[in-house]
Amino acid sequence: MTDLIKYIIKNITGSEDFEVVENEIGEGRMEYVVKVPKELMGIVIGKGGSIVKSIRNIVKVKATIEKKSVNIFVEER
């Protein structure tokens, strides 16, 4: 799942200057924190949060197939 998130963000931003932190918060429940520099925050979040919502939807599909629950948060590094 981390690889999928990294792949999506790398291709959206055109940069590898970000970090994805994975935390297990329970059985079958994962939390991913995407830490990006201030200048990339707008690109990752998108207008009205549209980009980050789309990323969450794509990852949710893979999580459903793997019978897991996933949360994704974006933080400034």
Residue pairs with C-beta under 8 A, 6 or more apart in sequence:
1 22
1 30
1 32
1 59
1 62
1 63
1 66
1 68
1 70
2 20
2 22
2 32
4 58
4 59
4 62
5 20
5 32
5 34
5 55
5 59
5 72
6 18
6 20
8 55
8 58
9 18
9 20
9 34
9 36
9 44
9 55
10 16
10 18
12 43
12 44
12 51
13 36
13 40
13 43
13 44
15 40
17 36
17 37
17 40
18 34
18 35
18 36
18 37
18 40
18 44
18 77
19 34
19 35
19 36
19 77
20 32
20 33
20 34
20 35
21 32
21 33
21 35
22 30
22 31
22 32
23 30
23 31
23 32
23 33
24 30
24 31
25 31
25 71
28 67
28 68
28 69
29 68
29 69
29 70
29 71
30 63
30 68
30 69
30 70
30 71
31 70
31 71
31 72
31 73
32 59
32 70
32 71
32 72
32 73
33 72
33 73
33 74
33 75
34 44
34 72
34 73
34 74
34 75
35 75
35 76
35 77
36 44
36 74
36 75
36 76
36 77
37 76
37 77
38 76
38 77
41 74
41 76
43 51
44 51
44 52
44 55
44 74
45 51
45 52
45 74
46 52
46 53
46 54
52 72
52 74
55 72
56 70
56 72
59 70
59 72
60 70
63 69
63 70
